[in-house]
Amino acid sequence: MENRIFPEMKKHLGFGMMRLPMNGDKVDTEQVKNMVDLFLENGFNYFDTAHGYINGLSELAVKECLTKRHSRDEYLLTDKLTGQYFKKEADIRPFFSSQLEACGVDYFDFYLMHSQNANNFKHFKACRAYETAFELKKEGKIRHVGLSFHDKAEVLDQILTEYPDIEIVQIQFNYIDYDDDSVQSKKVYEVARKHNKPLLVMEPVKGGHLVNLPEEASELLKNLKNGSNASYAVRFAASFDGMEMVLSGMSNMEQMEDNIGTMKDFKPLSESEFDAVRKVKEIYAKLNSIPCTGCRYCVEENHCPKDILIPDMFSCMNKKQIFHSWNEDYYYEDVLTANHGKASDCISCGGCERVCPQHLPIRRLLKDVAEEFEKPES
């Protein structure tokens, strides 16, 4: 499979510099240098960072381990504009310049409007962030403008409709989130393809959680004898049309070597491998504590008076209990409840329970969701 939109991207694996090896509170630069060199030696060239990664250390590690040691034509570098670092339009250019300096480059190959959702998008629009990025592209300081996305498919559709010059979209995409009600990986992917946008993949192994699988699931993949648990997750994401690059946040040389072995001569998943992945998903589904089928009668037929996205919240709750990752908290706070009711807003009218085919005790379950995701700040 060849890159059809961006031929300068070599192969389909990107080095996400978000989870670098550490020595205490400092980046283990010697190990990162060895990882960077091995990555380049094997024909890969795409690196991804952001100002907030590792509390500001990621960009500096890029400079120390990559850009000071290799010529500019050896690598592609992506950085991002994050909403918390600008309050008005005039803040953007100085911040952008500080990123170039921190990374030790004169331009970024890709510059993404970071972590776009309905609320963030309003802030970016008000500050003319997209317009500023397009201006920087004209000035040669950015080669390509894109966005990274965390929200519902309809929000991505709105953004790409309003800003058709966006060149690439980065989405969360893995086999667990593919059909998920809260993340909507499949629907978001389909919207990007509808707009003819190539894609970058983040979280292909769900923050490492698809490496340490339940024993039954791990045995399924082991019996295929074609790679590690991580390799099937990475290849799953890369097997879809339009996936220009799959990012992996590699924390040690072992992970780097495994990913290189998987993607150096990439082959899409075979039908038997896709079938095994589907069975792994079924195993995870059995672990769910809330047996919600996502029929959405409770929100579409009954129209919850508090506009609570009940199935999406139950999906979030299930994944939080299985994976214990920060992603679910993010989706609850910044996506599911940003413009909709919180679980604690339930008035116990019971309308949802009257139409639920699974006869779930929704009112009680919403209290559990509120207890999990709406903990008071310490």
C-alpha positions in Angstrom: 0.0 0.0 0.0 1.5 3.3 -1.1 0.8 6.8 0.3 -1.3 8.4 -2.4 -1.7 12.0 -1.0 1.6 12.7 0.7 4.3 10.7 -1.0 6.9 12.4 1.2 5.6 10.1 4.0 7.7 7.0 4.0 5.9 3.9 5.1 2.8 4.0 7.4 4.3 4.2 11.0 4.8 7.4 12.8 6.9 8.0 16.0 4.5 9.7 18.4 6.7 11.5 20.9 4.2 11.6 23.7 5.3 8.6 25.8 9.0 8.7 25.6 11.3 6.7 28.0 12.1 8.6 31.1 14.7 8.8 33.8 12.7 10.1 36.7 11.2 13.4 35.5 13.6 13.8 32.6 13.5 12.3 29.1 16.0 9.5 28.7 17.6 11.2 25.7 20.2 8.6 25.0 17.6 5.9 24.6 15.4 8.3 22.5 18.4 9.0 20.2 18.9 5.3 19.6 15.2 4.9 18.9 15.2 7.8 16.5 18.2 6.5 14.7 16.8 3.0 14.3 13.5 4.4 13.1 15.2 6.4 10.4 17.6 3.6 9.4 14.6 1.4 8.7 13.1 3.8 6.2 10.5 5.6 8.5 10.5 9.4 8.7 7.3 10.8 10.4 7.6 12.3 13.9 4.7 13.8 15.9 4.9 16.2 19.0 2.9 18.9 20.8 3.8 21.6 23.3 2.0 20.0 26.2 3.4 16.5 25.8 5.4 15.3 28.8 4.9 18.6 30.5 6.6 20.6 27.8 9.6 18.2 27.4 8.6 16.5 24.1 9.4 19.4 21.8 12.8 19.8 23.5 13.5 16.1 23.1 12.7 16.4 19.4 15.4 19.1 19.1 17.9 17.2 21.2 17.4 13.7 19.7 16.2 14.4 16.1 16.6 17.9 14.6 20.2 18.6 16.0 21.4 15.3 14.8 19.8 14.7 11.4 19.4 16.8 8.2 16.0 18.4 7.6 15.3 16.3 4.5 15.6 13.1 6.6 12.4 13.6 8.6 8.9 15.0 8.6 7.8 16.8 11.8 4.3 17.5 13.0 3.4 19.9 15.8 0.1 21.3 17.0 -1.7 24.4 18.1 -3.4 23.7 21.5 -6.2 25.9 22.7 -4.9 26.4 26.2 -1.8 28.3 25.0 -3.6 31.2 23.3 -6.4 33.5 24.5 -6.6 35.7 21.4 -5.5 35.8 17.8 -2.4 37.9 18.6 -1.1 35.1 20.9 -0.9 32.5 18.1 2.1 33.7 16.1 4.4 34.2 19.1 3.4 30.8 20.4 4.0 29.2 17.0 7.5 30.8 16.9 8.3 29.4 20.3 7.4 26.0 19.0 9.7 26.3 16.0 12.5 27.4 18.3 11.9 24.6 20.9 12.0 22.0 18.1 15.0 23.5 16.3 13.4 23.9 12.9 12.4 26.7 10.5 9.1 25.1 9.5 6.7 22.3 10.3 5.7 19.7 7.7 2.3 19.4 9.3 0.7 21.7 11.8 -2.6 20.5 13.4 -5.4 22.4 15.1 -5.2 20.3 18.3 -7.9 18.2 20.0 -10.8 19.7 18.1 -14.3 19.3 19.6 -17.4 21.4 19.6 -16.2 23.7 22.3 -12.6 24.0 21.2 -13.7 24.8 17.7 -15.6 27.8 18.9 -12.4 29.1 20.5 -10.3 28.5 17.4 -12.8 30.2 15.2 -13.1 33.2 17.5 -9.3 33.6 17.4 -9.0 33.0 13.7 -6.6 30.1 14.4 -7.4 28.3 11.1 -6.9 31.5 9.1 -3.6 32.2 10.9 -2.4 28.6 10.1 -3.2 29.1 6.5 -1.3 32.4 6.4 1.7 30.7 8.0 1.5 28.1 5.2 1.6 30.8 2.6 4.7 32.1 4.3 6.4 28.7 4.1 6.5 28.1 7.8 3.9 25.3 7.6 3.8 22.8 4.7 0.4 21.3 5.4 -2.5 22.3 7.8 -4.6 19.7 9.5 -6.5 19.0 12.7 -6.6 16.3 15.4 -10.1 15.4 16.5 -12.0 14.1 19.6 -15.8 14.5 19.2 -18.9 13.2 17.4 -18.9 12.7 13.6 -21.3 15.6 13.0 -18.8 18.0 14.6 -16.1 16.9 12.2 -18.5 17.3 9.3 -19.2 20.9 10.4 -15.5 21.7 10.7 -14.5 20.3 7.3 -17.5 22.0 5.7 -16.5 25.4 7.1 -12.8 24.8 6.4 -12.5 22.7 3.2 -8.8 23.6 2.9 -7.9 21.4 5.8 -5.5 18.9 4.3 -5.4 16.0 6.8 -7.3 14.7 9.8 -5.9 12.9 12.8 -8.4 10.6 14.6 -8.5 8.1 17.4 -8.9 4.8 15.7 -8.6 1.2 17.1 -10.6 -1.9 17.0 -12.2 -1.4 20.4 -13.3 2.2 19.6 -14.4 1.4 16.0 -18.1 0.9 16.8 -18.1 2.7 20.1 -20.9 5.1 20.8 -18.8 7.7 22.6 -15.7 7.8 20.4 -17.5 7.0 17.0 -14.2 6.0 15.3 -16.0 4.5 12.3 -18.4 7.4 11.8 -15.7 10.0 12.2 -13.5 8.0 9.7 -16.5 7.9 7.2 -17.0 11.7 7.5 -13.3 12.3 6.7 -13.5 10.1 3.7 -16.7 11.8 2.6 -14.7 15.0 2.5 -11.8 13.2 0.7 -9.4 13.9 3.6 -6.5 11.5 4.3 -6.1 10.4 7.9 -3.6 10.1 10.6 -4.3 7.6 13.4 -3.7 8.1 17.1 -4.2 5.6 19.9 -4.1 2.5 17.6 -3.3 0.3 20.7 -5.5 2.4 23.0 -2.7 3.8 25.1 -1.1 0.4 25.3 -4.3 -1.4 26.6 -4.5 -3.6 23.5 -1.1 -5.1 24.3 -2.0 -6.7 27.6 -5.2 -8.4 26.6 -7.4 -10.8 28.6 -5.9 -14.3 28.4 -8.6 -15.7 26.1 -8.2 -12.8 23.7 -4.4 -13.1 23.8 -4.6 -16.8 23.0 -6.7 -16.0 19.9 -4.1 -13.7 18.5 -1.2 -15.9 19.5 -2.7 -18.8 17.6 -2.4 -16.8 14.4 1.4 -16.8 14.8 1.8 -13.6 12.8 3.0 -11.1 15.4 2.5 -9.5 18.8 -0.8 -8.2 20.3 0.3 -4.7 19.5 1.0 -5.6 15.8 -2.6 -6.6 15.1 -3.9 -3.4 16.6 -1.5 -1.2 14.5 -2.1 -3.2 11.3 -5.9 -3.0 11.9 -5.8 0.8 11.9 -3.4 0.9 8.8 -5.6 -1.5 6.8 -8.3 1.0 6.1 -8.3 3.1 2.9 -7.0 6.7 3.4 -4.9 5.9 6.4 -1.7 7.8 5.6 0.1 7.2 8.9 -0.5 5.3 12.1 1.2 6.9 15.1 2.6 4.9 18.0 3.8 6.4 21.2 6.8 4.2 21.8 8.3 4.2 25.3 11.3 1.9 24.9 13.4 0.2 22.3 11.5 -3.1 22.5 8.3 -1.3 21.4 10.2 0.4 18.6 11.7 -2.9 17.3 8.3 -4.6 17.4 6.6 -1.8 15.5 9.4 -1.6 12.9 9.1 -5.4 12.4 5.3 -5.0 11.9 5.3 -2.0 9.6 8.6 -2.2 7.6 6.9 -4.3 5.0 3.3 -3.6 5.9 0.5 -6.0 5.0 -3.1 -5.3 5.7 -4.9 -7.8 8.0 -6.1 -10.9 6.2 -9.8 -12.0 6.6 -8.8 -14.6 9.2 -7.0 -11.9 11.2 -9.9 -9.5 10.9 -12.1 -12.4 12.2 -9.8 -12.9 15.2 -9.9 -9.2 16.0 -13.7 -9.3 15.9 -13.6 -12.2 18.4 -11.3 -10.2 20.6 -13.9 -7.4 20.6 -16.6 -9.9 21.5 -14.5 -11.0 24.5 -14.2 -7.4 25.6 -18.0 -6.9 25.2 -18.6 -9.8 27.7 -16.5 -7.9 30.2 -18.9 -4.9 30.1 -20.6 -4.3 33.4 -23.6 -2.5 31.7 -25.2 -4.7 29.0 -26.4 -1.7 26.9 -26.8 -2.6 23.2 -26.7 1.0 22.1 -30.2 0.9 20.5 -30.7 4.5 21.6 -34.4 4.2 22.2 -33.9 5.9 25.5 -32.7 9.1 23.8 -34.3 8.9 20.4 -37.7 7.6 21.2 -38.2 9.0 24.6 -36.1 12.2 24.2 -34.6 12.5 27.7 -35.9 15.8 29.2 -32.3 16.6 30.4 -30.7 15.6 27.1 -28.4 13.0 28.7 -26.6 10.8 26.2 -27.3 7.6 28.1 -25.9 4.9 25.8 -22.7 6.9 25.2 -22.2 7.3 29.0 -22.7 3.6 29.5 -20.1 2.9 26.9 -17.7 5.3 28.5 -18.3 3.7 31.9 -17.7 0.2 30.6 -14.4 1.1 29.0 -13.3 3.0 32.1 -13.8 -0.1 34.2 -11.9 -2.3 31.6 -9.1 0.0 30.6 -8.8 2.5 33.5 -7.5 5.2 31.0 -7.8 9.0 30.9 -9.5 8.9 27.5 -12.9 8.0 29.0 -12.7 10.9 31.4 -11.9 13.2 28.5 -14.8 12.0 26.5 -17.2 12.3 29.4 -16.2 15.9 30.3 -15.3 17.4 26.9 -17.5 15.5 24.5 -20.5 13.8 26.1 -21.5 16.5 28.6 -20.0 19.6 26.9 -23.4 20.4 25.2 -25.6 17.8 26.8 -26.8 16.8 30.3 -24.6 15.1 32.9 -25.5 11.9 34.5 -26.2 13.8 37.7 -28.8 15.9 35.9 -31.1 12.9 35.8 -34.5 13.8 37.3 -35.5 10.1 37.6 -38.6 10.5 35.4 -38.2 6.9 34.3 -39.1 7.5 30.7 -35.8 5.9 29.6 -36.5 2.7 31.5 -40.0 2.4 30.0 -38.6 2.1 26.5 -35.4 0.1 27.2 -35.5 -3.3 25.5 -32.9 -4.6 27.9 -34.9 -3.5 30.9 -31.9 -1.8 32.4 -32.2 0.1 35.7 -31.0 3.2 33.9 -31.7 5.7 36.8 -29.5 3.7 39.2 -26.8 3.2 36.6 -26.7 6.9 35.9 -25.9 7.5 39.6 -23.0 5.1 39.2 -21.8 7.0 36.2 -22.0 10.3 38.0 -20.1 8.9 41.0 -17.3 7.7 38.6 -16.9 10.7 36.4 -18.1 13.6 38.4 -15.9 13.3 41.5 -15.4 16.6 43.3 -12.0 18.2 42.7 -9.6 17.8 45.6 
